[in-house]
Amino acid sequence: MAPMPTRNISIRPEAPGDEDAIDTVVRDAFMQQFGSDSEVGLVRTLRSRGELVGDLTLVAEVDDTIVGFIAFSEVTLDGVCAGGLGLAPVAVAPAFQSDGIGGALITASLERAAAAGGWSFVVLLGHDHYYPRFGFVPAAPLGLIGDYGAGASWMARPLNGLPLPAGHVRYSSAFTDPSA
């Protein structure tokens, strides 16, 4: 269970005109944690190629200012569409981290994915001490492999009580060929 946000936030789908604010949130969050802003280019590429799942790609606002972002794109399983989603990236502006905003974005997006129907699982590469609270488990021991190794940070979560599939997950083209 995610911690409850300590600030009054609203969560909504990304909308036209949000791009610059999203770029800033993603850049600041990833520069602080990883010293890189490459995720900004990833988000731009996902958006320009139409690879973002619009109903699940959300922003969090505090006082009408975007302070958080989460993106989803469809993944394939053994080269076939199988109802899988890739969660990447999720970012919260540094001044708003540890306020439950990231957890609120993850929870809201997973609820939307489950309610939408047609989605059966979500994968991600992330902190193995953080994502289990949202139902994510190491994926490789269950036979769900990907291009990002088989470590504990490669995780998956079923949706709607469906079993996790086995096979090789491949993310959308923005992840494998960002310059095309």
Secondary structure, 3 states (H helix, E strand, C coil): CCCCCCCCCEEEECCCCCHHHHHHHHHHHHHHHHCCCHHHHHHHHHHHCCCECCCCCEEEEECCEEEEEEEEEEEEECCEEEEEEEEEEEEECHHHCCCCHHHHHHHHHHHHHHHHCCCCEEEEECCCCCHHHHCCEECHHHCEECCCCCCCCEEEEECCCCCCCCEEEECCHHHHCCCC
